[in-house]
Amino acid sequence: MYSYTKDQIRAGNTNLLTLANALDRRTEILIAGKMPVVPYNQLILFHRCGTPGCALGLWEFIHKRGHGRSQGYMSSVWWAEFALNNDEYDMLFDTCGCGDAADEKAAAAYIRMFVDNRVDYLRVLDEYGGGFQPEFTPDG
């Protein structure tokens, strides 16, 4: 069950889709930021050179908070920005997150699928007036 309102979840979905779009343009974003273009790596928040390695690292880079240094892998700020509970955070951002994505395109696709499922979840809540709490899983 969520500890966020439907509006917060919708805002979190918007942020997640923004992240997915950024992942599709990761190389372009890194070049524009004068960062070395190194391979996507779900295991690394930031590479030694400061280049973001994973989806969450790219979000931090875009918002200029990370500055090439890990600020701590678990952050309530990230949970709130994406309106995630603990399990969802792990599904997306732990070392096997985004479906153990091998590259940024796979991570972007997983995030979009995740958002699609949350949109369906919100539709059910709207239909049943919030009294029905279906079990939510990222795979539908």
Secondary structure, DSSP 8 states (H G I E B T S, - for coil): --SS-HHHHHHHHHHHHHHHHHHHTHHHHHHHTT-------TT-SB-TTS-B-SHHHHHHHHTT-STTS---SS-HHHHHHHT--HHHHHHHHSTTHHHH-SSHHHHHHHHHHHHHHHHHHHHHHHHTTT-------TT-
